[in-house]
């Protein structure tokens, strides 16, 4: 199964549209969103093409392929316009013999990890910084942000297929970095 991971859309209609274009080009079966879908938040600049209604429309059109966890900028009121659940703070996924803990990153993150085993995988957004770090007791992956990248990151997303996580540039689809499950 080919899975796409993306985070921190923050209501940017053009970034959401580009993300869906990449999803189609990648021919992924599922899109896992790591929160902060519609609202830009008080600490972020207004993203290019800020349009929560249009962003919600695009996401609702594809609700059957979405799996989502709640970000710190997501609220119950967002559920009034979104036709899929967004309020779970985390999810556990089993990929190729590894437990994968999927969350936004505001509560559980690299500095405050959940109770996961050695060599398990933590995937979160929140920082807007794309990262692959397999140097500790667990593997830490962050697809970055599709709309408001920070600290020199590019707009990005991540693909999982055949035991390999590929971090990719949203605009060019070029692979930035890879991690293979061993």
N, C-alpha and C positions, 0 to 999 in steps of 0.2 A: 504494500500500500504506500502511495506517495502522499505525504502530508506537508502542508504549508503552514508555517507559523509566522504571525505578524502581530505587531503591537503599536499602541499609541497613535491611533488615527487622529484623535482630537478634533473630529468634525471637519476635517479637510476633504472636501468633495473631490478635488483632482487627485489627491493622494490615494483616496479610497478607490477611485476609478482605475488608477494605475495598478493598485494592488490586485484588483479583480482581473485586470488584463493579464497580469503575470500569472495569477492562479490558472486562468484558462490556458495560457501558453505552456505552463508547466504540466498541464494535464493531471493536476493533483486531484485526489478524491475527497479530501477534507481540508478545511481551513480552520486552524485553531487561533483564535484571537485572544491576546493576553491583556485585554482591558483598555480603558480610556478611549472609548469609541467616539463619543459625540461632543463632549465638552472639552475646551482647551485648558481649563484650570487657571487659577490665579497666578501661578508662578511661570506660566509659559506665555510667549508672545502669541498673538492671534495667528493661526496658521494660514498659509495661502489658500484662498478659496474656501474660507470657513463657511460651511453651510450644513449644520447638523440635520436639517430636514432632508436634504438631498443625500447626505451620507446614510441616514437611516433608510431611505428609499432603496439605495443600492444594496445595502446589507439585507434588508427584508426580501428583496427579489431573490436572494441566494440563501435564505434561512435554512434550507435543507442540507447544506454542506458545511454550515458553521457550527463550531463548538467554541464556547466563550467562557472566560473567567472574568470576574469583576475587578476593575481598576479603581484607584483612589478617586478618580474624577467621574466614575459612573455612579448613578443613583437610581433609586426605585422609580423616579419619574421618567427616566430613560426607558424603562420597561413599558411605559404607556405608548411609545412610538415604535419600539422594537418588537418584532414578532417572534423572538427567540429568547431563551433565558440567558441572563448575563450576571446573575447575582451570586453565583458560587465563587468563593474566594480561592479555591484551588481544585485541581483534579489530579487523579493518579492514572497514569497510562502505562501499559506494559508493552515495551518495544524490544524485540530481539533479546529477551532474557533480562532486561533491565527495567527497574521501576523508574518512571519519569514523573517528577512532581512538577506540575504546571501551575503557575500562579502569576499575579501581576508583578509582584516584587516590592510592594510598599510594606508588607508585613514579613513575609518570608523572602529572604534574599541571600546573597553570598555571605554577608556579614552576620545574618541571623537565619541560618538554614533550618529547614524543617527536619524532623527526625527521618532521615533517609540513610540507607546503608552505603558502605564503601563502594565506589564505582557506580552508584546510582546517578541519575541525571536530574538537575534542577534547571528548569527553563522559566525565565521570567523576562518581562519588559521593564517598564517604569523608569529606568535610568536614561533611556533614549540613546544608549551607547551599545553598539553591536559588540558582542564578546563571545569568544570560545576560550574556555580555560579548563584544562584537564589536569592541572598541577596539584590539586588538593585531594581530599578524601572522596570527593564527588566531582562530577563533571558539571560545570556551570556554563549554560548557553543563554545568550540574549540576542534576539533578532534585531534589536535596535528599534527605531521608530520609522514608520512609513511617511510621517509628515513633519516632525520636528526633531531631527537628529541633533545630538549634542556632542561636545568634546571632540570635534573633528570627524565624527562618524558621518557616513553618507546615509541617505534614505535607504532602508534595507529590509529584508525579510529572510526567512530561513526555510529550506526544504529538507525533509527527511525521506530518504529512499534507499532501500537495500543496505541498511546498516550505516549509512553515511548522512551526517548533517552538513549541509552546504549553506553558508552565509552568503547572500547575494545582494548586489546593488539593485535597488528598485527600478532605477531609470534605465540601466543597461542590461540587467539580468546576468552580469558577469559574476563569477564566483570570487568572493573576497577571501574566504577561508573555509577549510573543511575539517570535520572531525569524524573519524570512523570508530564505531563501536567495536571493541575487540572481544 
